[in-house]
Amino acid sequence: MRGIALLMLQIGLLAMFLIGPLPLPGLSFALPAKVIKVSDGDTLTVLTEDKRQVRVRLFGIDCPEKKQDYGSRATEFTRELAALQDVDVQELDVDRYGRIIGRITLEDGRVLNAEIVAHGWAWVYRQYCRMAECTAWLQLEARARQQRIGLWQGKDPVPPWEWRKARRKKK
């Protein structure tokens, strides 16, 4: 039995040496980068240390679209917090457009995704935000609503996913 375990260990070490470590499900690593463009409130472009431009869609949140009420203000808020900042991008997934779905940590340790929600410029994207931190983000959203800050100043803000769906129906 010990002989088999030792052989398995040796094979595993040889495989790691030959092909490199394999990514483990649920684990992701921070990608150091600099924010070079803010496309809208929840999408930006970063420049990695190896000079690659990577588009990042912020995980777990949904900001108003550019043509939607508060869309330009959400974009401006994100730009004020993140533009030209050195950040860490934690890749959680890749969307159908090839963008990284990620959590961005700012230089001062704050999580950009949470900051946008806390200041009232995004909804927690309940359909996709299923991690433990999403519960805390929902509390941030509730507090922003209660304080009527950001887009919650509006009489009846329309979630972006509903706004996009209505636009698709018109076409």
Secondary structure, 3 states (H helix, E strand, C coil): CHHHHHHHHHHHHHHHHHHCCCCCCCCCCEEEEEEEEEEECCEEEEEECCCCEEEEEECCEECCCCCCCCHHHHHHHHHHHHCCCEEEEEEEEECCCCCEEEEEECCCCCEHHHHHHHCCCCEECCCCCCCHHHHHHHHHHHHHHHHCCHHHHCCCCCCHHHHHHHHHHHC
